[in-house]
């Protein structure tokens, strides 16, 4: 799922959003779960 998002926008931005999400929630999940 992340691959599809990467085509829609820069992967770096998606990765940064994931890092912020994990940092603020403390939740760790498979990338597909995040997407």
mmCIF entry with sequence, helices, sheets and N, C-alpha, C, O atoms, coordinates in Angstrom:
data_MODEL
# 
_entry.id   MODEL 
# 
_entity.id                         1 
_entity.type                       polymer 
_entity.pdbx_number_of_molecules   1 
# 
_entity_poly.entity_id                      1 
_entity_poly.type                           'polypeptide(L)' 
_entity_poly.nstd_linkage                   no 
_entity_poly.nstd_monomer                   no 
_entity_poly.pdbx_seq_one_letter_code       
;(UNK)(UNK)(UNK)(UNK)(UNK)(UNK)(UNK)(UNK)(UNK)(UNK)(UNK)(UNK)(UNK)(UNK)(UNK)(UNK)
(UNK)(UNK)(UNK)(UNK)(UNK)(UNK)(UNK)(UNK)(UNK)(UNK)(UNK)(UNK)(UNK)(UNK)(UNK)(UNK)
(UNK)(UNK)(UNK)
;
_entity_poly.pdbx_seq_one_letter_code_can   XXXXXXXXXXXXXXXXXXXXXXXXXXXXXXXXXXX 
_entity_poly.pdbx_strand_id                 A 
# 
loop_
_entity_poly_seq.entity_id 
_entity_poly_seq.num 
_entity_poly_seq.mon_id 
_entity_poly_seq.hetero 
1 1  UNK n 
1 2  UNK n 
1 3  UNK n 
1 4  UNK n 
1 5  UNK n 
1 6  UNK n 
1 7  UNK n 
1 8  UNK n 
1 9  UNK n 
1 10 UNK n 
1 11 UNK n 
1 12 UNK n 
1 13 UNK n 
1 14 UNK n 
1 15 UNK n 
1 16 UNK n 
1 17 UNK n 
1 18 UNK n 
1 19 UNK n 
1 20 UNK n 
1 21 UNK n 
1 22 UNK n 
1 23 UNK n 
1 24 UNK n 
1 25 UNK n 
1 26 UNK n 
1 27 UNK n 
1 28 UNK n 
1 29 UNK n 
1 30 UNK n 
1 31 UNK n 
1 32 UNK n 
1 33 UNK n 
1 34 UNK n 
1 35 UNK n 
# 
_struct_asym.id          A 
_struct_asym.entity_id   1 
# 
loop_
_struct_conf.conf_type_id 
_struct_conf.id 
_struct_conf.pdbx_PDB_helix_id 
_struct_conf.beg_label_comp_id 
_struct_conf.beg_label_asym_id 
_struct_conf.beg_label_seq_id 
_struct_conf.pdbx_beg_PDB_ins_code 
_struct_conf.end_label_comp_id 
_struct_conf.end_label_asym_id 
_struct_conf.end_label_seq_id 
_struct_conf.pdbx_end_PDB_ins_code 
_struct_conf.beg_auth_comp_id 
_struct_conf.beg_auth_asym_id 
_struct_conf.beg_auth_seq_id 
_struct_conf.end_auth_comp_id 
_struct_conf.end_auth_asym_id 
_struct_conf.end_auth_seq_id 
_struct_conf.pdbx_PDB_helix_class 
_struct_conf.details 
_struct_conf.pdbx_PDB_helix_length 
HELX_P HELX_P1 AA1 UNK A 2  ? UNK A 8  ? UNK A 2  UNK A 8  1 ? 7  
HELX_P HELX_P2 AA2 UNK A 11 ? UNK A 25 ? UNK A 11 UNK A 25 1 ? 15 
HELX_P HELX_P3 AA3 UNK A 31 ? UNK A 34 ? UNK A 31 UNK A 34 1 ? 4  
# 
_struct_conf_type.id          HELX_P 
_struct_conf_type.criteria    ? 
_struct_conf_type.reference   ? 
# 
loop_
_atom_site.group_PDB 
_atom_site.id 
_atom_site.type_symbol 
_atom_site.label_atom_id 
_atom_site.label_alt_id 
_atom_site.label_comp_id 
_atom_site.label_asym_id 
_atom_site.label_entity_id 
_atom_site.label_seq_id 
_atom_site.pdbx_PDB_ins_code 
_atom_site.Cartn_x 
_atom_site.Cartn_y 
_atom_site.Cartn_z 
_atom_site.occupancy 
_atom_site.B_iso_or_equiv 
_atom_site.pdbx_formal_charge 
_atom_site.auth_seq_id 
_atom_site.auth_comp_id 
_atom_site.auth_asym_id 
_atom_site.auth_atom_id 
_atom_site.pdbx_PDB_model_num 
ATOM 1   N N  . UNK A 1 1  ? 0.832  -1.208 0.000  1.00 0.00 ? 1  UNK A N  1 
ATOM 2   C CA . UNK A 1 1  ? 0.000  0.000  0.000  1.00 0.00 ? 1  UNK A CA 1 
ATOM 3   C C  . UNK A 1 1  ? 0.866  1.258  0.000  1.00 0.00 ? 1  UNK A C  1 
ATOM 4   O O  . UNK A 1 1  ? 0.530  2.250  -0.647 1.00 0.00 ? 1  UNK A O  1 
ATOM 5   N N  . UNK A 1 2  ? 1.966  1.213  0.717  1.00 0.00 ? 2  UNK A N  1 
ATOM 6   C CA . UNK A 1 2  ? 2.858  2.367  0.742  1.00 0.00 ? 2  UNK A CA 1 
ATOM 7   C C  . UNK A 1 2  ? 3.420  2.647  -0.634 1.00 0.00 ? 2  UNK A C  1 
ATOM 8   O O  . UNK A 1 2  ? 3.711  3.795  -0.969 1.00 0.00 ? 2  UNK A O  1 
ATOM 9   N N  . UNK A 1 3  ? 3.578  1.594  -1.442 1.00 0.00 ? 3  UNK A N  1 
ATOM 10  C CA . UNK A 1 3  ? 4.112  1.781  -2.790 1.00 0.00 ? 3  UNK A CA 1 
ATOM 11  C C  . UNK A 1 3  ? 3.162  2.652  -3.603 1.00 0.00 ? 3  UNK A C  1 
ATOM 12  O O  . UNK A 1 3  ? 3.602  3.526  -4.350 1.00 0.00 ? 3  UNK A O  1 
ATOM 13  N N  . UNK A 1 4  ? 1.861  2.415  -3.461 1.00 0.00 ? 4  UNK A N  1 
ATOM 14  C CA . UNK A 1 4  ? 0.881  3.216  -4.189 1.00 0.00 ? 4  UNK A CA 1 
ATOM 15  C C  . UNK A 1 4  ? 0.928  4.673  -3.732 1.00 0.00 ? 4  UNK A C  1 
ATOM 16  O O  . UNK A 1 4  ? 0.825  5.587  -4.550 1.00 0.00 ? 4  UNK A O  1 
ATOM 17  N N  . UNK A 1 5  ? 1.082  4.886  -2.434 1.00 0.00 ? 5  UNK A N  1 
ATOM 18  C CA . UNK A 1 5  ? 1.171  6.244  -1.914 1.00 0.00 ? 5  UNK A CA 1 
ATOM 19  C C  . UNK A 1 5  ? 2.431  6.931  -2.410 1.00 0.00 ? 5  UNK A C  1 
ATOM 20  O O  . UNK A 1 5  ? 2.430  8.136  -2.661 1.00 0.00 ? 5  UNK A O  1 
ATOM 21  N N  . UNK A 1 6  ? 3.509  6.161  -2.552 1.00 0.00 ? 6  UNK A N  1 
ATOM 22  C CA . UNK A 1 6  ? 4.775  6.729  -2.998 1.00 0.00 ? 6  UNK A CA 1 
ATOM 23  C C  . UNK A 1 6  ? 4.648  7.269  -4.413 1.00 0.00 ? 6  UNK A C  1 
ATOM 24  O O  . UNK A 1 6  ? 5.307  8.244  -4.773 1.00 0.00 ? 6  UNK A O  1 
ATOM 25  N N  . UNK A 1 7  ? 3.793  6.630  -5.221 1.00 0.00 ? 7  UNK A N  1 
ATOM 26  C CA . UNK A 1 7  ? 3.599  7.111  -6.586 1.00 0.00 ? 7  UNK A CA 1 
ATOM 27  C C  . UNK A 1 7  ? 2.797  8.412  -6.594 1.00 0.00 ? 7  UNK A C  1 
ATOM 28  O O  . UNK A 1 7  ? 2.923  9.223  -7.512 1.00 0.00 ? 7  UNK A O  1 
ATOM 29  N N  . UNK A 1 8  ? 1.985  8.600  -5.577 1.00 0.00 ? 8  UNK A N  1 
ATOM 30  C CA . UNK A 1 8  ? 1.129  9.775  -5.528 1.00 0.00 ? 8  UNK A CA 1 
ATOM 31  C C  . UNK A 1 8  ? 1.865  10.985 -4.959 1.00 0.00 ? 8  UNK A C  1 
ATOM 32  O O  . UNK A 1 8  ? 1.523  12.125 -5.271 1.00 0.00 ? 8  UNK A O  1 
ATOM 33  N N  . UNK A 1 9  ? 2.870  10.738 -4.127 1.00 0.00 ? 9  UNK A N  1 
ATOM 34  C CA . UNK A 1 9  ? 3.596  11.838 -3.498 1.00 0.00 ? 9  UNK A CA 1 
ATOM 35  C C  . UNK A 1 9  ? 5.003  11.370 -3.142 1.00 0.00 ? 9  UNK A C  1 
ATOM 36  O O  . UNK A 1 9  ? 5.252  10.166 -3.100 1.00 0.00 ? 9  UNK A O  1 
ATOM 37  N N  . UNK A 1 10 ? 5.917  12.282 -2.887 1.00 0.00 ? 10 UNK A N  1 
ATOM 38  C CA . UNK A 1 10 ? 7.290  11.895 -2.552 1.00 0.00 ? 10 UNK A CA 1 
ATOM 39  C C  . UNK A 1 10 ? 7.314  10.931 -1.373 1.00 0.00 ? 10 UNK A C  1 
ATOM 40  O O  . UNK A 1 10 ? 6.644  11.152 -0.364 1.00 0.00 ? 10 UNK A O  1 
ATOM 41  N N  . UNK A 1 11 ? 8.090  9.867  -1.507 1.00 0.00 ? 11 UNK A N  1 
ATOM 42  C CA . UNK A 1 11 ? 8.159  8.874  -0.444 1.00 0.00 ? 11 UNK A CA 1 
ATOM 43  C C  . UNK A 1 11 ? 8.685  9.493  0.841  1.00 0.00 ? 11 UNK A C  1 
ATOM 44  O O  . UNK A 1 11 ? 8.280  9.103  1.936  1.00 0.00 ? 11 UNK A O  1 
ATOM 45  N N  . UNK A 1 12 ? 9.591  10.460 0.705  1.00 0.00 ? 12 UNK A N  1 
ATOM 46  C CA . UNK A 1 12 ? 10.170 11.086 1.891  1.00 0.00 ? 12 UNK A CA 1 
ATOM 47  C C  . UNK A 1 12 ? 9.072  11.702 2.760  1.00 0.00 ? 12 UNK A C  1 
ATOM 48  O O  . UNK A 1 12 ? 9.131  11.626 3.987  1.00 0.00 ? 12 UNK A O  1 
ATOM 49  N N  . UNK A 1 13 ? 8.082  12.305 2.127  1.00 0.00 ? 13 UNK A N  1 
ATOM 50  C CA . UNK A 1 13 ? 6.998  12.921 2.887  1.00 0.00 ? 13 UNK A CA 1 
ATOM 51  C C  . UNK A 1 13 ? 6.187  11.853 3.622  1.00 0.00 ? 13 UNK A C  1 
ATOM 52  O O  . UNK A 1 13 ? 5.823  12.028 4.785  1.00 0.00 ? 13 UNK A O  1 
ATOM 53  N N  . UNK A 1 14 ? 5.911  10.748 2.932  1.00 0.00 ? 14 UNK A N  1 
ATOM 54  C CA . UNK A 1 14 ? 5.150  9.672  3.562  1.00 0.00 ? 14 UNK A CA 1 
ATOM 55  C C  . UNK A 1 14 ? 5.927  9.081  4.724  1.00 0.00 ? 14 UNK A C  1 
ATOM 56  O O  . UNK A 1 14 ? 5.358  8.773  5.771  1.00 0.00 ? 14 UNK A O  1 
ATOM 57  N N  . UNK A 1 15 ? 7.231  8.925  4.535  1.00 0.00 ? 15 UNK A N  1 
ATOM 58  C CA . UNK A 1 15 ? 8.067  8.371  5.598  1.00 0.00 ? 15 UNK A CA 1 
ATOM 59  C C  . UNK A 1 15 ? 8.077  9.305  6.801  1.00 0.00 ? 15 UNK A C  1 
ATOM 60  O O  . UNK A 1 15 ? 8.030  8.854  7.945  1.00 0.00 ? 15 UNK A O  1 
ATOM 61  N N  . UNK A 1 16 ? 8.136  10.600 6.541  1.00 0.00 ? 16 UNK A N  1 
ATOM 62  C CA . UNK A 1 16 ? 8.136  11.576 7.631  1.00 0.00 ? 16 UNK A CA 1 
ATOM 63  C C  . UNK A 1 16 ? 6.816  11.534 8.390  1.00 0.00 ? 16 UNK A C  1 
ATOM 64  O O  . UNK A 1 16 ? 6.804  11.616 9.618  1.00 0.00 ? 16 UNK A O  1 
ATOM 65  N N  . UNK A 1 17 ? 5.714  11.408 7.676  1.00 0.00 ? 17 UNK A N  1 
ATOM 66  C CA . UNK A 1 17 ? 4.416  11.311 8.336  1.00 0.00 ? 17 UNK A CA 1 
ATOM 67  C C  . UNK A 1 17 ? 4.359  10.078 9.224  1.00 0.00 ? 17 UNK A C  1 
ATOM 68  O O  . UNK A 1 17 ? 3.826  10.125 10.333 1.00 0.00 ? 17 UNK A O  1 
ATOM 69  N N  . UNK A 1 18 ? 4.912  8.974  8.731  1.00 0.00 ? 18 UNK A N  1 
ATOM 70  C CA . UNK A 1 18 ? 4.917  7.740  9.509  1.00 0.00 ? 18 UNK A CA 1 
ATOM 71  C C  . UNK A 1 18 ? 5.747  7.914  10.775 1.00 0.00 ? 18 UNK A C  1 
ATOM 72  O O  . UNK A 1 18 ? 5.345  7.476  11.853 1.00 0.00 ? 18 UNK A O  1 
ATOM 73  N N  . UNK A 1 19 ? 6.911  8.556  10.640 1.00 0.00 ? 19 UNK A N  1 
ATOM 74  C CA . UNK A 1 19 ? 7.779  8.766  11.798 1.00 0.00 ? 19 UNK A CA 1 
ATOM 75  C C  . UNK A 1 19 ? 7.084  9.631  12.843 1.00 0.00 ? 19 UNK A C  1 
ATOM 76  O O  . UNK A 1 19 ? 7.163  9.341  14.037 1.00 0.00 ? 19 UNK A O  1 
ATOM 77  N N  . UNK A 1 20 ? 6.411  10.680 12.410 1.00 0.00 ? 20 UNK A N  1 
ATOM 78  C CA . UNK A 1 20 ? 5.689  11.553 13.340 1.00 0.00 ? 20 UNK A CA 1 
ATOM 79  C C  . UNK A 1 20 ? 4.561  10.782 14.016 1.00 0.00 ? 20 UNK A C  1 
ATOM 80  O O  . UNK A 1 20 ? 4.358  10.894 15.225 1.00 0.00 ? 20 UNK A O  1 
ATOM 81  N N  . UNK A 1 21 ? 3.832  10.004 13.229 1.00 0.00 ? 21 UNK A N  1 
ATOM 82  C CA . UNK A 1 21 ? 2.723  9.217  13.763 1.00 0.00 ? 21 UNK A CA 1 
ATOM 83  C C  . UNK A 1 21 ? 3.221  8.257  14.834 1.00 0.00 ? 21 UNK A C  1 
ATOM 84  O O  . UNK A 1 21 ? 2.652  8.190  15.924 1.00 0.00 ? 21 UNK A O  1 
ATOM 85  N N  . UNK A 1 22 ? 4.284  7.513  14.527 1.00 0.00 ? 22 UNK A N  1 
ATOM 86  C CA . UNK A 1 22 ? 4.829  6.557  15.482 1.00 0.00 ? 22 UNK A CA 1 
ATOM 87  C C  . UNK A 1 22 ? 5.384  7.273  16.703 1.00 0.00 ? 22 UNK A C  1 
ATOM 88  O O  . UNK A 1 22 ? 5.223  6.798  17.827 1.00 0.00 ? 22 UNK A O  1 
ATOM 89  N N  . UNK A 1 23 ? 6.036  8.413  16.491 1.00 0.00 ? 23 UNK A N  1 
ATOM 90  C CA . UNK A 1 23 ? 6.665  9.138  17.591 1.00 0.00 ? 23 UNK A CA 1 
ATOM 91  C C  . UNK A 1 23 ? 5.608  9.673  18.564 1.00 0.00 ? 23 UNK A C  1 
ATOM 92  O O  . UNK A 1 23 ? 5.808  9.634  19.778 1.00 0.00 ? 23 UNK A O  1 
ATOM 93  N N  . UNK A 1 24 ? 4.489  10.171 18.036 1.00 0.00 ? 24 UNK A N  1 
ATOM 94  C CA . UNK A 1 24 ? 3.493  10.801 18.890 1.00 0.00 ? 24 UNK A CA 1 
ATOM 95  C C  . UNK A 1 24 ? 2.553  9.787  19.535 1.00 0.00 ? 24 UNK A C  1 
ATOM 96  O O  . UNK A 1 24 ? 2.034  10.026 20.625 1.00 0.00 ? 24 UNK A O  1 
ATOM 97  N N  . UNK A 1 25 ? 2.334  8.660  18.866 1.00 0.00 ? 25 UNK A N  1 
ATOM 98  C CA . UNK A 1 25 ? 1.384  7.682  19.395 1.00 0.00 ? 25 UNK A CA 1 
ATOM 99  C C  . UNK A 1 25 ? 2.085  6.558  20.133 1.00 0.00 ? 25 UNK A C  1 
ATOM 100 O O  . UNK A 1 25 ? 1.488  5.904  20.988 1.00 0.00 ? 25 UNK A O  1 
ATOM 101 N N  . UNK A 1 26 ? 3.363  6.327  19.803 1.00 0.00 ? 26 UNK A N  1 
ATOM 102 C CA . UNK A 1 26 ? 4.082  5.220  20.408 1.00 0.00 ? 26 UNK A CA 1 
ATOM 103 C C  . UNK A 1 26 ? 3.668  3.885  19.812 1.00 0.00 ? 26 UNK A C  1 
ATOM 104 O O  . UNK A 1 26 ? 4.060  2.824  20.300 1.00 0.00 ? 26 UNK A O  1 
ATOM 105 N N  . UNK A 1 27 ? 2.870  3.949  18.750 1.00 0.00 ? 27 UNK A N  1 
ATOM 106 C CA . UNK A 1 27 ? 2.395  2.716  18.113 1.00 0.00 ? 27 UNK A CA 1 
ATOM 107 C C  . UNK A 1 27 ? 3.399  2.270  17.057 1.00 0.00 ? 27 UNK A C  1 
ATOM 108 O O  . UNK A 1 27 ? 3.860  3.062  16.234 1.00 0.00 ? 27 UNK A O  1 
ATOM 109 N N  . UNK A 1 28 ? 3.724  0.986  17.102 1.00 0.00 ? 28 UNK A N  1 
ATOM 110 C CA . UNK A 1 28 ? 4.567  0.424  16.053 1.00 0.00 ? 28 UNK A CA 1 
ATOM 111 C C  . UNK A 1 28 ? 3.749  -0.623 15.318 1.00 0.00 ? 28 UNK A C  1 
ATOM 112 O O  . UNK A 1 28 ? 3.181  -1.523 15.937 1.00 0.00 ? 28 UNK A O  1 
ATOM 113 N N  . UNK A 1 29 ? 3.690  -0.506 14.006 1.00 0.00 ? 29 UNK A N  1 
ATOM 114 C CA . UNK A 1 29 ? 2.866  -1.415 13.226 1.00 0.00 ? 29 UNK A CA 1 
ATOM 115 C C  . UNK A 1 29 ? 3.519  -1.671 11.880 1.00 0.00 ? 29 UNK A C  1 
ATOM 116 O O  . UNK A 1 29 ? 4.431  -0.954 11.468 1.00 0.00 ? 29 UNK A O  1 
ATOM 117 N N  . UNK A 1 30 ? 3.041  -2.698 11.205 1.00 0.00 ? 30 UNK A N  1 
ATOM 118 C CA . UNK A 1 30 ? 3.536  -2.988 9.868  1.00 0.00 ? 30 UNK A CA 1 
ATOM 119 C C  . UNK A 1 30 ? 3.173  -1.826 8.953  1.00 0.00 ? 30 UNK A C  1 
ATOM 120 O O  . UNK A 1 30 ? 2.084  -1.266 9.078  1.00 0.00 ? 30 UNK A O  1 
ATOM 121 N N  . UNK A 1 31 ? 4.069  -1.450 8.028  1.00 0.00 ? 31 UNK A N  1 
ATOM 122 C CA . UNK A 1 31 ? 3.804  -0.318 7.126  1.00 0.00 ? 31 UNK A CA 1 
ATOM 123 C C  . UNK A 1 31 ? 2.445  -0.419 6.432  1.00 0.00 ? 31 UNK A C  1 
ATOM 124 O O  . UNK A 1 31 ? 1.793  0.601  6.212  1.00 0.00 ? 31 UNK A O  1 
ATOM 125 N N  . UNK A 1 32 ? 2.007  -1.631 6.084  1.00 0.00 ? 32 UNK A N  1 
ATOM 126 C CA . UNK A 1 32 ? 0.716  -1.789 5.432  1.00 0.00 ? 32 UNK A CA 1 
ATOM 127 C C  . UNK A 1 32 ? -0.418 -1.370 6.360  1.00 0.00 ? 32 UNK A C  1 
ATOM 128 O O  . UNK A 1 32 ? -1.447 -0.876 5.900  1.00 0.00 ? 32 UNK A O  1 
ATOM 129 N N  . UNK A 1 33 ? -0.235 -1.564 7.659  1.00 0.00 ? 33 UNK A N  1 
ATOM 130 C CA . UNK A 1 33 ? -1.254 -1.160 8.621  1.00 0.00 ? 33 UNK A CA 1 
ATOM 131 C C  . UNK A 1 33 ? -1.358 0.355  8.673  1.00 0.00 ? 33 UNK A C  1 
ATOM 132 O O  . UNK A 1 33 ? -2.450 0.914  8.779  1.00 0.00 ? 33 UNK A O  1 
ATOM 133 N N  . UNK A 1 34 ? -0.201 1.014  8.596  1.00 0.00 ? 34 UNK A N  1 
ATOM 134 C CA . UNK A 1 34 ? -0.200 2.470  8.618  1.00 0.00 ? 34 UNK A CA 1 
ATOM 135 C C  . UNK A 1 34 ? -0.896 3.024  7.382  1.00 0.00 ? 34 UNK A C  1 
ATOM 136 O O  . UNK A 1 34 ? -1.637 4.003  7.462  1.00 0.00 ? 34 UNK A O  1 
ATOM 137 N N  . UNK A 1 35 ? -0.652 2.390  6.242  1.00 0.00 ? 35 UNK A N  1 
ATOM 138 C CA . UNK A 1 35 ? -1.257 2.836  4.991  1.00 0.00 ? 35 UNK A CA 1 
ATOM 139 C C  . UNK A 1 35 ? -2.740 2.479  5.013  1.00 0.00 ? 35 UNK A C  1 
ATOM 140 O O  . UNK A 1 35 ? -3.456 2.762  4.053  1.00 0.00 ? 35 UNK A O  1 
# 
